[in-house]
Amino acid sequence: MKPLFALAAALIISLPASAEKIAVAKFTGPGAEAVRSQVTQELCDNHDCTNPAKVMKGTKPDWKKAKKEKVVYVVTGKVIAKGKKRTVELQVLNKPGAAKFKKSYALESGTLPNKTLS
């Protein structure tokens, strides 16, 4: 199973197609916007995505707003740089507290490799 496909599969497991609304929050860290753009494109091609501004309060999900917008999952990301090596840590949140899904992916030249995205 491809790593990013595993993320998408974790998002949609046991949900009817009409209920799977996702918001991809602003990512943090160096070069985070390019990675967020890739993740957003991959997820929003196959799922109903909502503008994250509608469900976020600063950098954290506002679960009252998310419920109002019928958003099931909020995806967050953080780019971590250690020397020349960079990784992105993705989290899938569906309620306050611990993340439902959390995984780190290595970046190549500041973006996710095509093999990770495909």
CYANA upper distance limits for C-alpha pairs under 8 A (distance plus 0.5 A):
  1 MET  CA      5 PHE  CA      7.34
  1 MET  CA      6 ALA  CA      6.96
  2 LYS  CA      6 ALA  CA      6.65
  2 LYS  CA    116 THR  CA      7.00
  2 LYS  CA    117 LEU  CA      8.28
  2 LYS  CA    118 SER  CA      7.69
  3 PRO  CA      7 LEU  CA      7.22
  3 PRO  CA    116 THR  CA      6.45
  3 PRO  CA    117 LEU  CA      8.15
  4 LEU  CA      8 ALA  CA      6.97
  4 LEU  CA    116 THR  CA      6.56
  4 LEU  CA    117 LEU  CA      6.22
  4 LEU  CA    118 SER  CA      8.14
  5 PHE  CA      9 ALA  CA      6.51
  5 PHE  CA    117 LEU  CA      8.04
  5 PHE  CA    118 SER  CA      8.17
  6 ALA  CA     10 ALA  CA      6.53
  7 LEU  CA     11 LEU  CA      6.83
  7 LEU  CA    101 PHE  CA      8.29
  8 ALA  CA     12 ILE  CA      6.97
  8 ALA  CA     43 LEU  CA      7.18
  9 ALA  CA     13 ILE  CA      6.43
 10 ALA  CA    101 PHE  CA      7.96
 11 LEU  CA     20 GLU  CA      8.36
 11 LEU  CA     73 TYR  CA      7.54
 11 LEU  CA     92 VAL  CA      8.14
 12 ILE  CA     20 GLU  CA      6.98
 15 LEU  CA     19 ALA  CA      6.86
 15 LEU  CA     20 GLU  CA      6.92
 16 PRO  CA     20 GLU  CA      7.39
 19 ALA  CA     70 LYS  CA      8.06
 19 ALA  CA     72 VAL  CA      7.90
 20 GLU  CA     47 HIS  CA      7.17
 20 GLU  CA     48 ASP  CA      6.94
 20 GLU  CA     71 VAL  CA      7.80
 20 GLU  CA     72 VAL  CA      6.67
 20 GLU  CA     73 TYR  CA      8.41
 21 LYS  CA     47 HIS  CA      7.27
 21 LYS  CA     48 ASP  CA      5.44
 21 LYS  CA     49 CYS  CA      6.06
 21 LYS  CA     50 THR  CA      7.32
 21 LYS  CA     70 LYS  CA      7.10
 21 LYS  CA     71 VAL  CA      5.16
 21 LYS  CA     72 VAL  CA      5.96
 21 LYS  CA     73 TYR  CA      7.25
 22 ILE  CA     47 HIS  CA      7.65
 22 ILE  CA     48 ASP  CA      6.75
 22 ILE  CA     49 CYS  CA      5.21
 22 ILE  CA     50 THR  CA      6.56
 22 ILE  CA     71 VAL  CA      6.07
 22 ILE  CA     72 VAL  CA      6.60
 22 ILE  CA     73 TYR  CA      5.48
 22 ILE  CA     74 VAL  CA      6.32
 22 ILE  CA     75 VAL  CA      7.90
 23 ALA  CA     49 CYS  CA      6.02
 23 ALA  CA     50 THR  CA      5.54
 23 ALA  CA     51 ASN  CA      6.74
 23 ALA  CA     52 PRO  CA      5.65
 23 ALA  CA     55 VAL  CA      8.09
 23 ALA  CA     71 VAL  CA      7.34
 23 ALA  CA     73 TYR  CA      6.98
 23 ALA  CA     74 VAL  CA      5.33
 23 ALA  CA     75 VAL  CA      6.73
 24 VAL  CA     36 ARG  CA      8.24
 24 VAL  CA     40 THR  CA      6.82
 24 VAL  CA     49 CYS  CA      8.14
 24 VAL  CA     50 THR  CA      8.34
 24 VAL  CA     51 ASN  CA      8.22
 24 VAL  CA     52 PRO  CA      6.52
 24 VAL  CA     74 VAL  CA      6.32
 24 VAL  CA     75 VAL  CA      5.21
 24 VAL  CA     76 THR  CA      6.76
 25 ALA  CA     52 PRO  CA      5.80
 25 ALA  CA     53 ALA  CA      8.50
 25 ALA  CA     56 MET  CA      8.05
 25 ALA  CA     59 THR  CA      8.28
 25 ALA  CA     74 VAL  CA      7.22
 25 ALA  CA     75 VAL  CA      6.45
 25 ALA  CA     76 THR  CA      5.74
 25 ALA  CA     77 GLY  CA      8.09
 26 LYS  CA     33 GLU  CA      8.08
 26 LYS  CA     36 ARG  CA      7.63
 26 LYS  CA     52 PRO  CA      8.12
 26 LYS  CA     59 THR  CA      7.99
 26 LYS  CA     76 THR  CA      7.36
 26 LYS  CA     77 GLY  CA      7.90
 27 PHE  CA     32 ALA  CA      5.91
 27 PHE  CA     33 GLU  CA      6.98
 27 PHE  CA     36 ARG  CA      6.58
 27 PHE  CA     76 THR  CA      6.62
 27 PHE  CA     77 GLY  CA      5.15
 27 PHE  CA     78 LYS  CA      5.94
 27 PHE  CA     79 VAL  CA      7.90
 28 THR  CA     32 ALA  CA      6.02
 28 THR  CA     33 GLU  CA      8.37
 28 THR  CA     77 GLY  CA      7.04
 28 THR  CA     78 LYS  CA      5.30
 28 THR  CA     79 VAL  CA      6.63
 29 GLY  CA     78 LYS  CA      6.27
 29 GLY  CA     79 VAL  CA      5.15
 29 GLY  CA     80 ILE  CA      6.78
 29 GLY  CA     81 ALA  CA      8.46
 30 PRO  CA     79 VAL  CA      6.71
 30 PRO  CA     80 ILE  CA      7.90
 30 PRO  CA     81 ALA  CA      7.80
 31 GLY  CA     35 VAL  CA      7.56
 31 GLY  CA     79 VAL  CA      7.72
 31 GLY  CA    110 GLY  CA      6.86
 32 ALA  CA     36 ARG  CA      6.58
 32 ALA  CA     77 GLY  CA      8.41
 32 ALA  CA     78 LYS  CA      7.49
 32 ALA  CA     79 VAL  CA      6.24
 33 GLU  CA     37 SER  CA      6.57
 34 ALA  CA     38 GLN  CA      6.98
 34 ALA  CA    110 GLY  CA      8.17
 34 ALA  CA    111 THR  CA      7.06
 35 VAL  CA     39 VAL  CA      6.81
 35 VAL  CA     88 VAL  CA      8.43
 35 VAL  CA    110 GLY  CA      8.01
 35 VAL  CA    111 THR  CA      5.97
 35 VAL  CA    112 LEU  CA      7.05
 36 ARG  CA     40 THR  CA      6.40
 36 ARG  CA     77 GLY  CA      7.91
 37 SER  CA     41 GLN  CA      6.59
 38 GLN  CA     42 GLU  CA      6.75
 38 GLN  CA    111 THR  CA      8.40
 38 GLN  CA    112 LEU  CA      7.97
 39 VAL  CA     43 LEU  CA      6.62
 40 THR  CA     44 CYS  CA      6.15
 41 GLN  CA     45 ASP  CA      6.45
 42 GLU  CA     46 ASN  CA      7.82
 42 GLU  CA    117 LEU  CA      7.67
 43 LEU  CA     47 HIS  CA      6.57
 44 CYS  CA     48 ASP  CA      6.67
 44 CYS  CA     49 CYS  CA      6.07
 50 THR  CA     54 LYS  CA      7.96
 50 THR  CA     71 VAL  CA      7.89
 51 ASN  CA     55 VAL  CA      8.13
 52 PRO  CA     56 MET  CA      6.49
 53 ALA  CA     57 LYS  CA      8.34
 54 LYS  CA     65 LYS  CA      7.29
 54 LYS  CA     66 ALA  CA      8.03
 54 LYS  CA     69 GLU  CA      8.05
 55 VAL  CA     61 PRO  CA      6.43
 55 VAL  CA     62 ASP  CA      6.00
 55 VAL  CA     63 TRP  CA      7.61
 55 VAL  CA     65 LYS  CA      5.49
 55 VAL  CA     66 ALA  CA      5.36
 55 VAL  CA     69 GLU  CA      7.91
 55 VAL  CA     71 VAL  CA      8.45
 56 MET  CA     60 LYS  CA      6.14
 56 MET  CA     61 PRO  CA      4.88
 56 MET  CA     62 ASP  CA      5.61
 56 MET  CA     65 LYS  CA      8.09
 56 MET  CA     66 ALA  CA      8.45
 57 LYS  CA     61 PRO  CA      6.43
 57 LYS  CA     62 ASP  CA      6.02
 61 PRO  CA     66 ALA  CA      7.98
 61 PRO  CA     74 VAL  CA      7.70
 62 ASP  CA     66 ALA  CA      6.69
 63 TRP  CA     67 LYS  CA      6.48
 63 TRP  CA     95 LYS  CA      7.43
 63 TRP  CA     96 PRO  CA      7.86
 64 LYS  CA     68 LYS  CA      6.79
 65 LYS  CA     69 GLU  CA      6.69
 66 ALA  CA     70 LYS  CA      6.40
 66 ALA  CA     71 VAL  CA      5.49
 66 ALA  CA     72 VAL  CA      7.90
 67 LYS  CA     71 VAL  CA      6.54
 67 LYS  CA     72 VAL  CA      8.16
 72 VAL  CA     94 ASN  CA      6.48
 73 TYR  CA     92 VAL  CA      6.87
 73 TYR  CA     93 LEU  CA      6.06
 73 TYR  CA     94 ASN  CA      5.27
 74 VAL  CA     92 VAL  CA      6.31
 74 VAL  CA     93 LEU  CA      5.65
 74 VAL  CA     94 ASN  CA      6.94
 75 VAL  CA     90 LEU  CA      7.47
 75 VAL  CA     91 GLN  CA      6.17
 75 VAL  CA     92 VAL  CA      5.14
 75 VAL  CA     93 LEU  CA      6.80
 76 THR  CA     90 LEU  CA      6.29
 76 THR  CA     91 GLN  CA      5.75
 76 THR  CA     92 VAL  CA      7.05
 76 THR  CA     93 LEU  CA      8.32
 77 GLY  CA     88 VAL  CA      6.98
 77 GLY  CA     89 GLU  CA      5.96
 77 GLY  CA     90 LEU  CA      4.99
 77 GLY  CA     91 GLN  CA      6.78
 78 LYS  CA     88 VAL  CA      6.00
 78 LYS  CA     89 GLU  CA      5.71
 78 LYS  CA     90 LEU  CA      7.23
 79 VAL  CA     86 ARG  CA      7.33
 79 VAL  CA     87 THR  CA      6.19
 79 VAL  CA     88 VAL  CA      4.82
 79 VAL  CA     89 GLU  CA      6.90
 80 ILE  CA     86 ARG  CA      6.08
 80 ILE  CA     87 THR  CA      5.83
 80 ILE  CA     88 VAL  CA      6.60
 80 ILE  CA     89 GLU  CA      8.08
 81 ALA  CA     85 LYS  CA      6.40
 81 ALA  CA     86 ARG  CA      4.93
 81 ALA  CA     87 THR  CA      7.14
 82 LYS  CA     86 ARG  CA      6.75
 85 LYS  CA    106 ALA  CA      8.44
 85 LYS  CA    107 LEU  CA      8.16
 86 ARG  CA    106 ALA  CA      6.74
 86 ARG  CA    107 LEU  CA      5.98
 86 ARG  CA    108 GLU  CA      8.12
 86 ARG  CA    110 GLY  CA      7.58
 87 THR  CA    104 SER  CA      6.93
 87 THR  CA    105 TYR  CA      5.97
 87 THR  CA    106 ALA  CA      4.87
 87 THR  CA    107 LEU  CA      5.70
 88 VAL  CA    104 SER  CA      5.98
 88 VAL  CA    105 TYR  CA      5.85
 88 VAL  CA    106 ALA  CA      7.00
 88 VAL  CA    107 LEU  CA      7.40
 89 GLU  CA    102 LYS  CA      7.60
 89 GLU  CA    103 LYS  CA      6.22
 89 GLU  CA    104 SER  CA      4.70
 89 GLU  CA    105 TYR  CA      6.99
 90 LEU  CA    101 PHE  CA      8.49
 90 LEU  CA    102 LYS  CA      6.19
 90 LEU  CA    103 LYS  CA      6.00
 90 LEU  CA    104 SER  CA      6.64
 90 LEU  CA    105 TYR  CA      8.48
 91 GLN  CA     99 ALA  CA      6.57
 91 GLN  CA    100 LYS  CA      7.94
 91 GLN  CA    101 PHE  CA      6.07
 91 GLN  CA    102 LYS  CA      4.95
 91 GLN  CA    103 LYS  CA      7.22
 92 VAL  CA     99 ALA  CA      6.26
 92 VAL  CA    100 LYS  CA      6.12
 92 VAL  CA    101 PHE  CA      5.52
 92 VAL  CA    102 LYS  CA      7.00
 93 LEU  CA     98 ALA  CA      8.02
 93 LEU  CA     99 ALA  CA      5.36
 93 LEU  CA    100 LYS  CA      6.03
 93 LEU  CA    101 PHE  CA      7.68
 94 ASN  CA     99 ALA  CA      7.83
 94 ASN  CA    100 LYS  CA      7.12
 95 LYS  CA     99 ALA  CA      8.45
105 TYR  CA    112 LEU  CA      8.14
106 ALA  CA    112 LEU  CA      7.58
107 LEU  CA    111 THR  CA      5.68
107 LEU  CA    112 LEU  CA      5.43
107 LEU  CA    113 PRO  CA      7.19
108 GLU  CA    112 LEU  CA      6.63
108 GLU  CA    113 PRO  CA      6.57
112 LEU  CA    116 THR  CA      7.01
112 LEU  CA    117 LEU  CA      7.45
113 PRO  CA    117 LEU  CA      7.12
114 ASN  CA    118 SER  CA      6.42
